[in-house]
Amino acid sequence: MPPDAFERLCQRLLRESGFIQVEVTGRSGDGGIDGHGVMRLAGLLSFPVIFQCKRYRNTISSGVVRDFRGAMVGRADKGLIITTGSFTRDASAEATRDGAPPIDLIDGEQLIDKLKDLKLGVATRQVEVVEVNAGWFSAI
């Protein structure tokens, strides 16, 4: 999936998860911000969130989280990084560092779970496996 398609997938995921006014910036020079939206909770509370989409195979380091937080300054108090990969332990610690604006992290496993929950591009089927015990029947 091309990077811009992954950004649109993340946009759809956020919309289906309760965000409103979700937009993908889709331009270079955006300072690491791929999009923004407003999270609405129970129809009573809303707050702006900016997000970054990382289509990675490997891990995302704490430096990526720090750079993203720097891009957040003055734009939003809450951030979200969505990746197809995973985050290092240091990246997770950086995302929740005391005194810094919080950043939520969604790794590839969580992304898959959310896509399954929302039925976005994936379908799950349960398969029943039936094995006949011939010995049991022959003993009758």
The first five atom37 places (N, CA, C, CB, O) and aatype in JSON, in Angstrom:
{
  "aatype": [12, 14, 14, 3, 0, 13, 6, 1, 10, 4, 5, 1, 10, 10, 1, 6, 15, 7, 13, 9, 5, 19, 6, 19, 16, 7, 1, 15, 7, 3, 7, 7, 9, 3, 7, 8, 7, 19, 12, 1, 10, 0, 7, 10, 10, 15, 13, 14, 19, 9, 13, 5, 4, 11, 1, 18, 1, 2, 16, 9, 15, 15, 7, 19, 19, 1, 3, 13, 1, 7, 0, 12, 19, 7, 1, 0, 3, 11, 7, 10, 9, 9, 16, 16, 7, 15, 13, 16, 1, 3, 0, 15, 0, 6, 0, 16, 1, 3, 7, 0, 14, 14, 9, 3, 10, 9, 3, 7, 6, 5, 10, 9, 3, 11, 10, 11, 3, 10, 11, 10, 7, 19, 0, 16, 1, 5, 19, 6, 19, 19, 6, 19, 2, 0, 7, 17, 13, 15, 0, 9],
  "atom_mask": [
    [1, 1, 1, 1, 1],
    [1, 1, 1, 1, 1],
    [1, 1, 1, 1, 1],
    [1, 1, 1, 1, 1],
    [1, 1, 1, 1, 1],
    [1, 1, 1, 1, 1],
    [1, 1, 1, 1, 1],
    [1, 1, 1, 1, 1],
    [1, 1, 1, 1, 1],
    [1, 1, 1, 1, 1],
    [1, 1, 1, 1, 1],
    [1, 1, 1, 1, 1],
    [1, 1, 1, 1, 1],
    [1, 1, 1, 1, 1],
    [1, 1, 1, 1, 1],
    [1, 1, 1, 1, 1],
    [1, 1, 1, 1, 1],
    [1, 1, 1, 0, 1],
    [1, 1, 1, 1, 1],
    [1, 1, 1, 1, 1],
    [1, 1, 1, 1, 1],
    [1, 1, 1, 1, 1],
    [1, 1, 1, 1, 1],
    [1, 1, 1, 1, 1],
    [1, 1, 1, 1, 1],
    [1, 1, 1, 0, 1],
    [1, 1, 1, 1, 1],
    [1, 1, 1, 1, 1],
    [1, 1, 1, 0, 1],
    [1, 1, 1, 1, 1],
    [1, 1, 1, 0, 1],
    [1, 1, 1, 0, 1],
    [1, 1, 1, 1, 1],
    [1, 1, 1, 1, 1],
    [1, 1, 1, 0, 1],
    [1, 1, 1, 1, 1],
    [1, 1, 1, 0, 1],
    [1, 1, 1, 1, 1],
    [1, 1, 1, 1, 1],
    [1, 1, 1, 1, 1],
    [1, 1, 1, 1, 1],
    [1, 1, 1, 1, 1],
    [1, 1, 1, 0, 1],
    [1, 1, 1, 1, 1],
    [1, 1, 1, 1, 1],
    [1, 1, 1, 1, 1],
    [1, 1, 1, 1, 1],
    [1, 1, 1, 1, 1],
    [1, 1, 1, 1, 1],
    [1, 1, 1, 1, 1],
    [1, 1, 1, 1, 1],
    [1, 1, 1, 1, 1],
    [1, 1, 1, 1, 1],
    [1, 1, 1, 1, 1],
    [1, 1, 1, 1, 1],
    [1, 1, 1, 1, 1],
    [1, 1, 1, 1, 1],
    [1, 1, 1, 1, 1],
    [1, 1, 1, 1, 1],
    [1, 1, 1, 1, 1],
    [1, 1, 1, 1, 1],
    [1, 1, 1, 1, 1],
    [1, 1, 1, 0, 1],
    [1, 1, 1, 1, 1],
    [1, 1, 1, 1, 1],
    [1, 1, 1, 1, 1],
    [1, 1, 1, 1, 1],
    [1, 1, 1, 1, 1],
    [1, 1, 1, 1, 1],
    [1, 1, 1, 0, 1],
    [1, 1, 1, 1, 1],
    [1, 1, 1, 1, 1],
    [1, 1, 1, 1, 1],
    [1, 1, 1, 0, 1],
    [1, 1, 1, 1, 1],
    [1, 1, 1, 1, 1],
    [1, 1, 1, 1, 1],
    [1, 1, 1, 1, 1],
    [1, 1, 1, 0, 1],
    [1, 1, 1, 1, 1],
    [1, 1, 1, 1, 1],
    [1, 1, 1, 1, 1],
    [1, 1, 1, 1, 1],
    [1, 1, 1, 1, 1],
    [1, 1, 1, 0, 1],
    [1, 1, 1, 1, 1],
    [1, 1, 1, 1, 1],
    [1, 1, 1, 1, 1],
    [1, 1, 1, 1, 1],
    [1, 1, 1, 1, 1],
    [1, 1, 1, 1, 1],
    [1, 1, 1, 1, 1],
    [1, 1, 1, 1, 1],
    [1, 1, 1, 1, 1],
    [1, 1, 1, 1, 1],
    [1, 1, 1, 1, 1],
    [1, 1, 1, 1, 1],
    [1, 1, 1, 1, 1],
    [1, 1, 1, 0, 1],
    [1, 1, 1, 1, 1],
    [1, 1, 1, 1, 1],
    [1, 1, 1, 1, 1],
    [1, 1, 1, 1, 1],
    [1, 1, 1, 1, 1],
    [1, 1, 1, 1, 1],
    [1, 1, 1, 1, 1],
    [1, 1, 1, 1, 1],
    [1, 1, 1, 0, 1],
    [1, 1, 1, 1, 1],
    [1, 1, 1, 1, 1],
    [1, 1, 1, 1, 1],
    [1, 1, 1, 1, 1],
    [1, 1, 1, 1, 1],
    [1, 1, 1, 1, 1],
    [1, 1, 1, 1, 1],
    [1, 1, 1, 1, 1],
    [1, 1, 1, 1, 1],
    [1, 1, 1, 1, 1],
    [1, 1, 1, 1, 1],
    [1, 1, 1, 1, 1],
    [1, 1, 1, 0, 1],
    [1, 1, 1, 1, 1],
    [1, 1, 1, 1, 1],
    [1, 1, 1, 1, 1],
    [1, 1, 1, 1, 1],
    [1, 1, 1, 1, 1],
    [1, 1, 1, 1, 1],
    [1, 1, 1, 1, 1],
    [1, 1, 1, 1, 1],
    [1, 1, 1, 1, 1],
    [1, 1, 1, 1, 1],
    [1, 1, 1, 1, 1],
    [1, 1, 1, 1, 1],
    [1, 1, 1, 1, 1],
    [1, 1, 1, 0, 1],
    [1, 1, 1, 1, 1],
    [1, 1, 1, 1, 1],
    [1, 1, 1, 1, 1],
    [1, 1, 1, 1, 1],
    [1, 1, 1, 1, 1]
  ],
  "atom_positions": [
    [[0.85, -1.17, 0.0], [0.0, 0.0, 0.0], [0.9, 1.24, 0.0], [-0.97, 0.0, 1.22], [1.79, 1.35, 0.84]],
    [[0.67, 2.15, -0.92], [1.48, 3.38, -0.94], [1.25, 4.21, 0.33], [1.14, 4.23, -2.18], [0.21, 4.09, 0.98]],
    [[2.23, 5.05, 0.69], [2.1, 5.85, 1.91], [0.83, 6.71, 1.96], [3.29, 6.75, 2.05], [0.2, 6.81, 3.01]],
    [[0.44, 7.32, 0.84], [-0.76, 8.16, 0.87], [-2.02, 7.33, 1.08], [-0.88, 8.97, -0.44], [-2.98, 7.8, 1.69]],
    [[-2.04, 6.1, 0.58], [-3.19, 5.22, 0.81], [-3.25, 4.8, 2.28], [-3.1, 3.97, -0.1], [-4.33, 4.69, 2.85]],
    [[-2.08, 4.57, 2.89], [-2.06, 4.24, 4.31], [-2.58, 5.41, 5.15], [-0.63, 3.87, 4.75], [-3.28, 5.2, 6.13]],
    [[-2.24, 6.62, 4.76], [-2.77, 7.8, 5.46], [-4.28, 7.86, 5.34], [-2.14, 9.09, 4.89], [-4.97, 8.18, 6.32]],
    [[-4.82, 7.56, 4.17], [-6.28, 7.56, 3.98], [-6.94, 6.44, 4.79], [-6.64, 7.41, 2.49], [-8.04, 6.61, 5.3]],
    [[-6.25, 5.3, 4.89], [-6.77, 4.21, 5.72], [-6.84, 4.65, 7.18], [-5.87, 2.94, 5.59], [-7.83, 4.4, 7.86]],
    [[-5.81, 5.31, 7.66], [-5.8, 5.81, 9.04], [-6.91, 6.84, 9.24], [-4.43, 6.43, 9.38], [-7.55, 6.86, 10.28]],
    [[-7.12, 7.69, 8.25], [-8.19, 8.67, 8.31], [-9.54, 7.97, 8.49], [-8.2, 9.55, 7.04], [-10.34, 8.35, 9.34]],
    [[-9.78, 6.95, 7.69], [-11.04, 6.21, 7.77], [-11.17, 5.51, 9.12], [-11.14, 5.17, 6.63], [-12.24, 5.51, 9.73]],
    [[-10.08, 4.91, 9.59], [-10.08, 4.25, 10.89], [-10.47, 5.21, 12.0], [-8.69, 3.64, 11.17], [-11.26, 4.87, 12.87]],
    [[-9.91, 6.41, 11.96], [-10.22, 7.4, 12.99], [-11.67, 7.87, 12.9], [-9.28, 8.6, 12.88], [-12.33, 8.03, 13.92]],
    [[-12.15, 8.08, 11.7], [-13.56, 8.47, 11.53], [-14.5, 7.41, 12.1], [-13.88, 8.7, 10.05], [-15.45, 7.73, 12.81]],
    [[-14.21, 6.17, 11.77], [-15.05, 5.07, 12.24], [-14.92, 4.86, 13.75], [-14.68, 3.77, 11.5], [-15.77, 4.21, 14.36]],
    [[-13.88, 5.41, 14.35], [-13.64, 5.27, 15.79], [-14.17, 6.44, 16.6], [-12.16, 5.11, 16.04], [-13.94, 6.51, 17.81]],
    [[-14.87, 7.37, 15.96], [-15.47, 8.47, 16.7], [-14.88, 9.83, 16.48], [0.0, 0.0, 0.0], [-15.35, 10.81, 17.06]],
    [[-13.86, 9.94, 15.65], [-13.29, 11.25, 15.34], [-14.2, 11.98, 14.35], [-11.86, 11.11, 14.75], [-14.89, 11.36, 13.55]],
    [[-14.19, 13.29, 14.44], [-14.91, 14.12, 13.46], [-13.89, 15.06, 12.82], [-16.1, 14.92, 14.15], [-12.8, 15.29, 13.36]],
    [[-14.25, 15.6, 11.69], [-13.39, 16.56, 10.99], [-11.98, 16.02, 10.8], [-13.35, 17.88, 11.75], [-11.0, 16.74, 11.03]],
    [[-11.86, 14.76, 10.39], [-10.54, 14.15, 10.19], [-10.05, 14.51, 8.8], [-10.6, 12.61, 10.38], [-10.72, 14.25, 7.8]],
    [[-8.87, 15.1, 8.75], [-8.27, 15.48, 7.48], [-6.83, 14.99, 7.42], [-8.34, 17.0, 7.27], [-6.1, 15.05, 8.4]],
    [[-6.45, 14.51, 6.24], [-5.07, 14.16, 5.98], [-4.43, 15.36, 5.31], [-4.95, 12.87, 5.09], [-4.96, 15.89, 4.34]],
    [[-3.28, 15.79, 5.83], [-2.65, 16.98, 5.26], [-2.08, 16.67, 3.88], [-1.53, 17.49, 6.19], [-2.18, 17.49, 2.96]],
    [[-1.47, 15.49, 3.74], [-1.0, 15.04, 2.44], [-0.05, 15.96, 1.71], [0.0, 0.0, 0.0], [-0.12, 16.09, 0.48]],
    [[0.82, 16.58, 2.44], [1.79, 17.46, 1.76], [3.14, 17.37, 2.45], [1.29, 18.94, 1.75], [3.23, 17.06, 3.64]],
    [[4.16, 17.63, 1.7], [5.49, 17.63, 2.29], [5.7, 18.93, 3.05], [6.59, 17.44, 1.21], [5.02, 19.92, 2.8]],
    [[6.64, 18.92, 3.95], [6.91, 20.11, 4.74], [5.88, 20.35, 5.82], [0.0, 0.0, 0.0], [5.76, 21.47, 6.33]],
    [[5.13, 19.3, 6.18], [4.11, 19.46, 7.21], [4.67, 19.24, 8.61], [2.97, 18.49, 6.96], [3.93, 19.21, 9.58]],
    [[5.98, 19.08, 8.7], [6.62, 18.94, 10.0], [6.35, 17.61, 10.66], [0.0, 0.0, 0.0], [6.42, 17.5, 11.89]],
    [[6.04, 16.6, 9.89], [5.78, 15.29, 10.46], [4.34, 15.06, 10.85], [0.0, 0.0, 0.0], [4.01, 14.04, 11.45]],
    [[3.49, 16.0, 10.53], [2.06, 15.86, 10.82], [1.38, 15.34, 9.56], [1.44, 17.23, 11.3], [1.42, 15.99, 8.51]],
    [[0.76, 14.18, 9.66], [0.07, 13.61, 8.49], [-1.41, 13.98, 8.46], [0.21, 12.1, 8.49], [-2.04, 13.93, 7.4]],
    [[-1.95, 14.36, 9.61], [-3.35, 14.75, 9.63], [-3.78, 15.24, 10.99], [0.0, 0.0, 0.0], [-3.03, 15.22, 11.96]],
    [[-5.03, 15.67, 11.03], [-5.6, 16.15, 12.28], [-7.09, 15.85, 12.3], [-5.35, 17.67, 12.48], [-7.72, 15.65, 11.26]],
    [[-7.63, 15.81, 13.49], [-9.05, 15.56, 13.66], [-9.48, 15.98, 15.04], [0.0, 0.0, 0.0], [-8.68, 16.45, 15.85]],
    [[-10.74, 15.81, 15.29], [-11.31, 16.15, 16.59], [-11.94, 14.89, 17.15], [-12.35, 17.32, 16.49], [-12.81, 14.28, 16.53]],
    [[-11.49, 14.51, 18.33], [-12.07, 13.34, 19.0], [-13.26, 13.8, 19.8], [-11.04, 12.62, 19.9], [-13.16, 14.7, 20.63]],
    [[-14.39, 13.17, 19.56], [-15.62, 13.51, 20.29], [-15.96, 12.35, 21.2], [-16.81, 13.83, 19.31], [-16.09, 11.21, 20.74]],
    [[-16.09, 12.63, 22.48], [-16.4, 11.62, 23.48], [-17.83, 11.79, 23.99], [-15.41, 11.68, 24.66], [-18.17, 12.83, 24.57]],
    [[-18.65, 10.79, 23.77], [-20.02, 10.74, 24.28], [-20.84, 11.98, 23.91], [-20.0, 10.59, 25.78], [-21.82, 12.29, 24.59]],
    [[-20.46, 12.67, 22.85], [-21.21, 13.85, 22.43], [-21.1, 15.04, 23.37], [0.0, 0.0, 0.0], [-21.78, 16.04, 23.18]],
    [[-20.23, 14.93, 24.37], [-20.11, 16.0, 25.37], [-18.77, 16.71, 25.35], [-20.34, 15.44, 26.72], [-18.7, 17.91, 25.63]],
    [[-17.74, 15.99, 25.03], [-16.39, 16.52, 25.13], [-15.67, 16.27, 23.82], [-15.62, 15.88, 26.32], [-15.79, 15.2, 23.23]],
    [[-14.94, 17.26, 23.36], [-14.14, 17.06, 22.15], [-12.81, 17.78, 22.32], [-14.9, 17.58, 20.88], [-12.7, 18.78, 23.03]],
    [[-11.8, 17.24, 21.63], [-10.48, 17.86, 21.69], [-9.72, 17.54, 20.41], [-9.69, 17.37, 22.93], [-9.92, 16.48, 19.81]],
    [[-8.85, 18.47, 19.99], [-8.09, 18.25, 18.75], [-6.96, 17.24, 18.95], [-7.51, 19.57, 18.24], [-6.31, 17.2, 19.99]],
    [[-6.76, 16.44, 17.93], [-5.7, 15.43, 17.92], [-4.99, 15.52, 16.58], [-6.28, 13.99, 18.17], [-5.63, 15.63, 15.53]],
    [[-3.67, 15.46, 16.61], [-2.93, 15.36, 15.36], [-2.36, 13.96, 15.28], [-1.8, 16.45, 15.25], [-2.12, 13.32, 16.31]],
    [[-2.13, 13.49, 14.05], [-1.63, 12.13, 13.93], [-0.55, 12.02, 12.87], [-2.76, 11.19, 13.6], [-0.43, 12.85, 11.96]],
    [[0.22, 10.96, 13.04], [1.28, 10.63, 12.1], [1.14, 9.16, 11.75], [2.7, 10.94, 12.69], [0.88, 8.32, 12.62]],
    [[1.3, 8.84, 10.48], [1.15, 7.48, 9.98], [2.51, 6.98, 9.52], [0.11, 7.4, 8.81], [3.18, 7.62, 8.71]],
    [[2.92, 5.83, 10.05], [4.22, 5.27, 9.71], [4.03, 3.86, 9.16], [5.17, 5.25, 10.95], [3.66, 2.94, 9.89]],
    [[4.27, 3.71, 7.89], [4.17, 2.41, 7.23], [5.55, 1.77, 7.3], [3.66, 2.53, 5.74], [6.34, 1.85, 6.35]],
    [[5.84, 1.13, 8.45], [7.16, 0.56, 8.73], [7.07, -0.94, 8.93], [7.77, 1.22, 9.97], [6.04, -1.47, 9.37]],
    [[8.14, -1.63, 8.59], [8.25, -3.06, 8.88], [8.85, -3.28, 10.26], [9.09, -3.77, 7.82], [8.5, -4.24, 10.95]],
    [[9.74, -2.4, 10.65], [10.49, -2.6, 11.89], [9.96, -1.72, 13.01], [11.97, -2.32, 11.66], [8.78, -1.35, 13.02]],
    [[10.83, -1.4, 13.94], [10.42, -0.64, 15.11], [10.6, 0.86, 14.91], [11.2, -1.09, 16.32], [11.43, 1.32, 14.13]],
    [[9.79, 1.6, 15.64], [9.88, 3.05, 15.66], [10.58, 3.44, 16.96], [8.46, 3.74, 15.55], [10.24, 2.95, 18.04]],
    [[11.56, 4.31, 16.84], [12.4, 4.69, 17.98], [11.82, 5.88, 18.74], [13.81, 5.0, 17.52], [10.87, 6.53, 18.3]],
    [[12.42, 6.16, 19.88], [12.01, 7.3, 20.7], [12.25, 8.62, 19.97], [12.76, 7.3, 22.03], [11.54, 9.6, 20.21]],
    [[13.25, 8.67, 19.08], [13.52, 9.89, 18.32], [12.35, 10.3, 17.45], [0.0, 0.0, 0.0], [12.06, 11.49, 17.31]],
    [[11.68, 9.34, 16.87], [10.5, 9.63, 16.04], [9.4, 10.23, 16.91], [9.98, 8.34, 15.33], [8.73, 11.18, 16.51]],
    [[9.22, 9.67, 18.11], [8.21, 10.18, 19.03], [8.55, 11.6, 19.47], [8.08, 9.25, 20.27], [7.68, 12.47, 19.51]],
    [[9.82, 11.85, 19.8], [10.25, 13.2, 20.2], [10.06, 14.2, 19.07], [11.72, 13.18, 20.63], [9.57, 15.31, 19.3]],
    [[10.43, 13.82, 17.85], [10.27, 14.72, 16.7], [8.79, 15.05, 16.47], [10.87, 14.08, 15.43], [8.43, 16.19, 16.18]],
    [[7.95, 14.04, 16.6], [6.51, 14.25, 16.42], [5.98, 15.19, 17.5], [5.75, 12.9, 16.46], [5.17, 16.07, 17.22]],
    [[6.42, 15.0, 18.74], [5.99, 15.88, 19.82], [6.41, 17.32, 19.53], [6.57, 15.41, 21.17], [5.65, 18.25, 19.79]],
    [[7.61, 17.51, 18.99], [8.05, 18.85, 18.63], [7.15, 19.47, 17.58], [0.0, 0.0, 0.0], [6.89, 20.67, 17.61]],
    [[6.68, 18.66, 16.64], [5.78, 19.16, 15.59], [4.4, 19.48, 16.16], [5.65, 18.14, 14.47], [3.65, 20.27, 15.58]],
    [[4.05, 18.86, 17.29], [2.74, 19.09, 17.91], [2.63, 20.46, 18.56], [2.47, 18.02, 18.94], [1.54, 21.02, 18.67]],
    [[3.76, 21.01, 19.0], [3.75, 22.25, 19.79], [2.94, 23.34, 19.09], [5.19, 22.73, 20.04], [3.19, 23.69, 17.94]],
    [[1.96, 23.84, 19.82], [1.12, 24.92, 19.3], [0.01, 24.45, 18.38], [0.0, 0.0, 0.0], [-0.81, 25.26, 17.93]],
    [[-0.04, 23.17, 18.08], [-1.08, 22.65, 17.16], [-2.15, 21.85, 17.88], [-0.45, 21.79, 16.08], [-3.33, 21.95, 17.56]],
    [[-1.74, 21.05, 18.85], [-2.67, 20.19, 19.58], [-2.02, 19.74, 20.87], [-3.11, 18.97, 18.73], [-0.8, 19.72, 21.0]],
    [[-2.86, 19.38, 21.82], [-2.36, 18.88, 23.1], [-2.29, 17.36, 23.13], [-3.23, 19.37, 24.22], [-1.78, 16.79, 24.1]],
    [[-2.78, 16.72, 22.1], [-2.81, 15.26, 22.07], [-2.37, 14.77, 20.7], [-4.22, 14.73, 22.4], [-2.77, 15.33, 19.67]],
    [[-1.54, 13.73, 20.69], [-1.04, 13.18, 19.44], [-1.24, 11.68, 19.36], [0.0, 0.0, 0.0], [-1.47, 11.01, 20.36]],
    [[-1.15, 11.17, 18.14], [-1.35, 9.76, 17.88], [-0.41, 9.33, 16.76], [-2.83, 9.46, 17.51], [-0.37, 9.96, 15.7]],
    [[0.35, 8.27, 16.99], [1.19, 7.7, 15.94], [0.66, 6.3, 15.65], [2.72, 7.66, 16.36], [0.53, 5.47, 16.55]],
    [[0.36, 6.06, 14.38], [-0.15, 4.77, 13.94], [0.9, 4.15, 13.01], [-1.54, 4.91, 13.21], [1.35, 4.79, 12.07]],
    [[1.27, 2.9, 13.29], [2.27, 2.24, 12.47], [1.86, 0.81, 12.13], [3.62, 2.24, 13.18], [1.07, 0.19, 12.84]],
    [[2.41, 0.31, 11.07], [2.26, -1.1, 10.73], [3.32, -1.93, 11.45], [2.36, -1.31, 9.21], [3.22, -3.15, 11.5]],
    [[4.32, -1.27, 12.0], [5.4, -1.94, 12.7], [5.15, -1.99, 14.2], [0.0, 0.0, 0.0], [4.05, -2.28, 14.65]],
    [[6.19, -1.71, 14.95], [6.09, -1.72, 16.41], [6.92, -0.57, 16.97], [6.57, -3.08, 16.99], [7.61, 0.14, 16.23]],
    [[6.84, -0.38, 18.27], [7.56, 0.69, 18.95], [8.58, 0.09, 19.9], [6.57, 1.62, 19.7], [8.33, -0.93, 20.54]],
    [[9.74, 0.72, 19.99], [10.73, 0.28, 20.96], [10.22, 0.61, 22.36], [12.11, 0.94, 20.7], [9.3, 1.42, 22.53]],
    [[10.83, -0.01, 23.35], [10.46, 0.27, 24.73], [10.72, 1.75, 25.04], [11.26, -0.64, 25.71], [9.92, 2.38, 25.74]],
    [[11.82, 2.29, 24.53], [12.14, 3.71, 24.75], [11.1, 4.62, 24.09], [13.54, 4.04, 24.2], [10.76, 5.67, 24.64]],
    [[10.6, 4.23, 22.93], [9.57, 5.04, 22.26], [8.29, 5.06, 23.09], [9.28, 4.48, 20.85], [7.65, 6.1, 23.22]],
    [[7.92, 3.92, 23.65], [6.73, 3.85, 24.5], [6.91, 4.71, 25.74], [6.43, 2.39, 24.9], [5.98, 5.39, 26.17]],
    [[8.1, 4.67, 26.32], [8.37, 5.48, 27.51], [8.33, 6.97, 27.16], [9.75, 5.12, 28.11], [7.8, 7.77, 27.93]],
    [[8.88, 7.33, 26.01], [8.87, 8.73, 25.58], [7.45, 9.23, 25.34], [9.7, 8.9, 24.3], [7.15, 10.38, 25.64]],
    [[6.59, 8.38, 24.83], [5.22, 8.78, 24.53], [4.43, 9.14, 25.78], [4.51, 7.66, 23.79], [3.48, 9.92, 25.72]],
    [[4.83, 8.58, 26.92], [4.11, 8.83, 28.16], [4.96, 9.55, 29.2], [3.6, 7.52, 28.75], [4.67, 9.51, 30.39]],
    [[6.01, 10.2, 28.74], [6.94, 10.9, 29.65], [6.22, 11.98, 30.44], [8.11, 11.51, 28.85], [5.43, 12.75, 29.89]],
    [[6.49, 12.03, 31.74], [5.9, 13.05, 32.62], [6.26, 14.45, 32.14], [6.37, 12.85, 34.08], [7.4, 14.71, 31.74]],
    [[5.29, 15.34, 32.19], [5.52, 16.73, 31.85], [5.48, 17.04, 30.37], [0.0, 0.0, 0.0], [5.65, 18.19, 29.98]],
    [[5.27, 16.04, 29.54], [5.23, 16.25, 28.08], [3.83, 15.93, 27.57], [6.3, 15.37, 27.36], [3.14, 15.08, 28.14]],
    [[3.4, 16.6, 26.51], [2.09, 16.26, 25.95], [2.04, 14.78, 25.59], [1.79, 17.13, 24.7], [2.97, 14.25, 24.98]],
    [[0.96, 14.1, 25.96], [0.87, 12.66, 25.73], [0.69, 12.31, 24.25], [-0.26, 12.08, 26.53], [0.02, 13.02, 23.5]],
    [[1.28, 11.21, 23.87], [1.14, 10.68, 22.52], [0.7, 9.23, 22.65], [2.48, 10.81, 21.7], [1.37, 8.43, 23.31]],
    [[-0.4, 8.89, 22.03], [-0.84, 7.5, 22.01], [-0.18, 6.8, 20.83], [-2.39, 7.4, 21.92], [0.03, 7.39, 19.77]],
    [[0.13, 5.53, 21.05], [0.82, 4.74, 20.04], [-0.05, 3.55, 19.65], [2.2, 4.26, 20.56], [-0.54, 2.82, 20.51]],
    [[-0.23, 3.36, 18.36], [-0.95, 2.2, 17.85], [0.01, 1.44, 16.96], [-2.25, 2.61, 17.07], [0.41, 1.91, 15.9]],
    [[0.37, 0.23, 17.41], [1.29, -0.59, 16.63], [0.52, -1.46, 15.64], [2.16, -1.47, 17.56], [-0.7, -1.43, 15.59]],
    [[1.26, -2.23, 14.88], [0.65, -3.05, 13.83], [-0.38, -4.03, 14.35], [0.0, 0.0, 0.0], [-1.42, -4.23, 13.72]],
    [[-0.11, -4.65, 15.49], [-1.07, -5.61, 16.06], [-2.36, -4.91, 16.47], [-0.45, -6.32, 17.28], [-3.45, -5.41, 16.2]],
    [[-2.24, -3.75, 17.11], [-3.43, -3.0, 17.51], [-4.18, -2.5, 16.28], [-3.05, -1.82, 18.41], [-5.41, -2.47, 16.27]],
    [[-3.45, -2.11, 15.26], [-4.06, -1.65, 14.01], [-4.89, -2.77, 13.39], [-2.97, -1.18, 13.01], [-6.03, -2.54, 12.97]],
    [[-4.34, -3.97, 13.34], [-5.07, -5.11, 12.78], [-6.32, -5.38, 13.61], [-4.17, -6.36, 12.75], [-7.4, -5.6, 13.05]],
    [[-6.19, -5.36, 14.93], [-7.35, -5.6, 15.79], [-8.44, -4.57, 15.55], [-6.93, -5.58, 17.27], [-9.62, -4.91, 15.49]],
    [[-8.05, -3.32, 15.4], [-9.03, -2.25, 15.18], [-9.7, -2.4, 13.81], [-8.36, -0.86, 15.29], [-10.9, -2.2, 13.68]],
    [[-8.92, -2.76, 12.79], [-9.5, -2.99, 11.46], [-10.5, -4.14, 11.51], [-8.39, -3.29, 10.43], [-11.55, -4.07, 10.87]],
    [[-10.18, -5.19, 12.26], [-11.11, -6.31, 12.4], [-12.36, -5.88, 13.15], [-10.44, -7.48, 13.14], [-13.47, -6.21, 12.73]],
    [[-12.2, -5.15, 14.24], [-13.36, -4.69, 15.03], [-14.31, -3.84, 14.2], [-12.9, -3.9, 16.24], [-15.53, -3.98, 14.29]],
    [[-13.73, -2.97, 13.39], [-14.55, -2.05, 12.58], [-14.94, -2.63, 11.23], [-13.79, -0.75, 12.37], [-15.68, -2.02, 10.47]],
    [[-14.43, -3.83, 10.93], [-14.7, -4.5, 9.65], [-14.3, -3.63, 8.47], [-16.18, -4.86, 9.55], [-15.03, -3.49, 7.49]],
    [[-13.11, -3.05, 8.58], [-12.57, -2.2, 7.52], [-11.59, -3.0, 6.67], [-11.88, -0.93, 8.11], [-10.44, -3.18, 7.06]],
    [[-12.04, -3.48, 5.55], [-11.17, -4.17, 4.62], [-10.8, -5.59, 5.0], [0.0, 0.0, 0.0], [-10.06, -6.25, 4.27]],
    [[-11.31, -6.06, 6.12], [-11.03, -7.43, 6.54], [-12.31, -8.08, 7.05], [-9.93, -7.46, 7.65], [-13.21, -7.4, 7.54]],
    [[-12.37, -9.37, 6.91], [-13.49, -10.14, 7.43], [-12.92, -11.32, 8.21], [-14.44, -10.62, 6.28], [-11.92, -11.92, 7.81]],
    [[-13.56, -11.65, 9.3], [-13.13, -12.8, 10.07], [-14.19, -13.88, 9.95], [-12.88, -12.43, 11.57], [-15.39, -13.6, 9.93]],
    [[-13.73, -15.11, 9.87], [-14.62, -16.26, 9.8], [-14.13, -17.28, 10.81], [-14.68, -16.86, 8.36], [-12.93, -17.52, 10.95]],
    [[-15.07, -17.88, 11.48], [-14.71, -18.98, 12.36], [-14.9, -20.27, 11.59], [-15.57, -18.96, 13.68], [-15.9, -20.46, 10.89]],
    [[-13.96, -21.12, 11.72], [-14.01, -22.39, 11.02], [-14.16, -23.5, 12.05], [-12.75, -22.61, 10.13], [-13.38, -23.58, 13.01]],
    [[-15.17, -24.34, 11.84], [-15.36, -25.49, 12.72], [-14.67, -26.69, 12.09], [-16.88, -25.77, 12.96], [-14.92, -27.02, 10.93]],
    [[-13.83, -27.33, 12.85], [-13.13, -28.51, 12.38], [-13.77, -29.72, 13.06], [-11.59, -28.44, 12.68], [-13.81, -29.81, 14.29]],
    [[-14.27, -30.64, 12.25], [-14.92, -31.85, 12.78], [-14.03, -33.03, 12.44], [-16.36, -32.03, 12.19], [-13.71, -33.27, 11.27]],
    [[-13.64, -33.76, 13.46], [-12.84, -34.96, 13.27], [-13.66, -36.16, 13.72], [-11.5, -34.88, 14.05], [-14.24, -36.16, 14.8]],
    [[-13.71, -37.16, 12.88], [-14.46, -38.37, 13.21], [-13.51, -39.35, 13.88], [-15.11, -39.0, 11.93], [-12.43, -39.65, 13.38]],
    [[-13.94, -39.84, 15.03], [-13.18, -40.84, 15.77], [-13.7, -42.21, 15.34], [-13.32, -40.63, 17.34], [-14.65, -42.72, 15.92]],
    [[-13.07, -42.79, 14.35], [-13.5, -44.07, 13.78], [-13.46, -45.17, 14.84], [-12.62, -44.45, 12.58], [-14.31, -46.05, 14.85]],
    [[-12.49, -45.12, 15.71], [-12.38, -46.12, 16.77], [-13.57, -46.11, 17.7], [0.0, 0.0, 0.0], [-14.04, -47.17, 18.12]],
    [[-14.06, -44.96, 18.03], [-15.22, -44.84, 18.91], [-16.44, -45.49, 18.25], [-15.5, -43.35, 19.24], [-17.19, -46.23, 18.89]],
    [[-16.62, -45.18, 16.94], [-17.78, -45.76, 16.23], [-17.66, -47.27, 16.06], [-17.92, -45.1, 14.86], [-18.66, -47.98, 16.13]],
    [[-16.46, -47.75, 15.84], [-16.3, -49.2, 15.65], [-16.47, -49.97, 16.95], [-14.94, -49.5, 15.04], [-16.7, -51.18, 16.93]],
    [[-16.35, -49.29, 18.08], [-16.51, -49.94, 19.38], [-17.97, -50.05, 19.79], [-15.74, -49.19, 20.44], [-18.27, -50.68, 20.81]],
    [[-18.88, -49.47, 19.04], [-20.3, -49.5, 19.39], [-20.9, -50.86, 19.08], [-21.07, -48.42, 18.64], [-22.09, -51.07, 19.31]]
  ]
}
